[in-house]
């Protein structure tokens, strides 16, 4: 069986793991939620849509997904990462986070226009009052997975920020901690069957697996808070 997805990159690892265990082939697009929504609205064919809960609700209201199939997968914290083997910086509060970002050579994060974590982290830099100071060190990428792969290849003192699931899924980087209180963001992701799917029954079954008790441990290990 083959299922096609238009999905937030935050869900990629758990989708592929669940599908592989059931001999289901995964196709489609995984990336920044804004870009994925745009691709769906532009007509990209898929069976299952995974985006933020708010986006899925909007798509259901516009009949792009079947609202009765929508189900929450879990909550993901926007988090700080460093390369594997690097010393984890102190980021427990705004002052410590600002100091860590000032001290690093480069800052890796996803699209500040279309990625959940990227949009939020760009705002964090503004709230910390260091956006202009660190602008030359910013390294942005289309999605969190790409940002973390590039962080893993980096040299010197580098810090990354994206969704915890994307950090945990990337070899060569490690999760330090969620963004500190007052600057934090926890995003609820949801899945639903695409209205145009030609495999509605199979897609509905997979959404049930993805949001159900049988995948709870896998989702937690991937970085979802349930």
TAMO-V179780 format. One record per pair of residues at least 6 apart in sequence whose C-alpha atoms are under 6 Angstrom apart, sorted by the first residue. I is the first residue (numbers start at 0). GAP is how many residues later the second one is. If there is no record, write none. Layout:
BEGIN
I_GAP ; I_GAP
END
This chain:
BEGIN
0_23 ; 1_22 ; 1_23 ; 2_23 ; 3_22 ; 3_23 ; 3_24 ; 3_42 ; 3_43 ; 4_23 ; 4_41 ; 4_42 ; 4_43 ; 4_44 ; 5_22 ; 5_23 ; 5_43 ; 6_23 ; 6_42 ; 6_43 ; 6_44 ; 7_22 ; 7_23 ; 7_24 ; 7_25 ; 7_42 ; 7_43 ; 8_21 ; 8_22 ; 9_155 ; 9_156 ; 30_112 ; 31_82 ; 31_83 ; 31_111 ; 32_82 ; 33_80 ; 46_146 ; 46_147 ; 46_150 ; 46_156 ; 47_144 ; 47_145 ; 47_146 ; 48_142 ; 48_143 ; 49_140 ; 49_141 ; 50_138 ; 50_139 ; 51_136 ; 51_137 ; 51_138 ; 52_135 ; 52_136 ; 52_137 ; 58_6 ; 59_6 ; 59_7 ; 63_131 ; 64_128 ; 64_129 ; 64_130 ; 65_127 ; 65_129 ; 68_123 ; 69_121 ; 69_122 ; 70_119 ; 70_120 ; 71_117 ; 71_118 ; 72_116 ; 72_117 ; 72_138 ; 73_114 ; 73_115 ; 73_150 ; 73_151 ; 73_152 ; 74_112 ; 74_113 ; 74_149 ; 74_150 ; 75_110 ; 75_111 ; 75_148 ; 76_86 ; 76_87 ; 76_101 ; 76_108 ; 76_109 ; 77_39 ; 77_84 ; 77_85 ; 77_86 ; 77_100 ; 77_107 ; 78_82 ; 78_83 ; 78_84 ; 78_85 ; 78_98 ; 78_99 ; 78_100 ; 79_80 ; 79_81 ; 79_96 ; 79_97 ; 80_78 ; 80_79 ; 80_80 ; 80_93 ; 80_94 ; 80_95 ; 81_77 ; 81_91 ; 81_92 ; 82_69 ; 82_89 ; 82_90 ; 83_88 ; 83_89 ; 83_90 ; 89_6 ; 90_6 ; 91_88 ; 92_87 ; 103_53 ; 103_54 ; 104_52 ; 104_53 ; 105_31 ; 105_32 ; 105_52 ; 106_30 ; 106_31 ; 106_32 ; 106_51 ; 106_52 ; 106_53 ; 107_31 ; 107_32 ; 107_39 ; 107_52 ; 108_9 ; 108_31 ; 108_38 ; 108_51 ; 108_52 ; 108_53 ; 109_8 ; 109_30 ; 109_31 ; 109_32 ; 109_33 ; 109_34 ; 109_37 ; 110_7 ; 110_29 ; 110_30 ; 110_31 ; 111_6 ; 111_7 ; 112_6 ; 116_45 ; 124_6 ; 140_6 ; 143_18 ; 144_21 ; 151_20 ; 151_21 ; 163_59 ; 164_57 ; 164_58 ; 192_10
END
